[in-house]
């Protein structure tokens, strides 16, 4: 049986690492959820800020053209998230 401390150590060692470059952080994480909604901030910025040296809000979007091979599905996922957000908003208006 795994203890809570062992599980915590496992999670921390595999998700937290010293700040690095944007490309290396994405490679280490395997993926970054891109979220067009800023509440309290975009998910990609919250995920990457502590992991990428000198990361500033919007760096992923600004560097996307150079990182296309590291983030192959980014554009499709952002579009799908926007469609889902519109559907939820439409449903909320209908529901009143």
N, C-alpha and C positions, 0 to 999 in steps of 0.2 A: 504494500500500500504506500502511495506517495504522500508525503507530508505537505502541508500548506507551504512551509518554508522552501521545500525542494521545488514545488511547483512555481513559486514566486521567483526563485533563482533561475529556473529554466526559462520563464517568460522574459525576465529582464535581460539575461545574457543573449537571447535571440532577437530581441526587439530594440534594445538600446545599445548604442555603440558610440565611440568618440566621434565628434563632428568630422565630416569628410566632404568630398565634392558631391554635387547634386547627382551626377551619373553613378557614383559608387553607392550613394545612399539608396537610390532606386534599385540598383542591382542587389544590395544587401537585403532590402525589404521584400523584393520580389514584385511588388506593385504599390501604387499610391492611389488611394481613392481621391478622384478629383470631384469637388463639390462646388457647384456654381453659387450656392447660397452662403451668405456671410453671416452666420449666426452661431457663435460670436465671431467666427472667422472661417475662411474656407478650409475644409478638411486637409487639403494638401499642404497648406501653409502651416497649420498646427502640427502636422506630422513631420514636415521637413525642417522647420526652424531649429529644433534642438539637435538635429542630426547632420545638418549641412553648415559648414563653416561660412559665416557671413551671410546666411540666407536672409532675404528680405521678402516681404509679402509680394507675390506675383512673379518671383524668379522662375518658377516652373513654366508659367505661360510665356515669359520673355525668352526663355532658353529652349522652348519646345522644338523649334526647327532644327537645332543642333542635337537634340536628344531623341529625335523621332524613333531611332532603333531601340532606345531604352524604354520607351513608353509607347508601344505599338498600338494600343487600343484606346489611347487617351481621348482622341476626338470623338470616337463613337460612344464612349462611356459618358462624356460630358453631354452630348446630344441626347442620349437616352435619359439621363438625369433631368435635363430640361423638360423633356416630354412628360416624364412622370410628375414633375413639379406642377406643370400646367394642368395635368389631369386631376391632381389632388385639389388644386385651387378651383377648378371648374366644378368639381364634386362638392366642395365646401360651399360654393355659391348656390348650387342647386339645393343642397341640404338646408341652407339658411342658417 
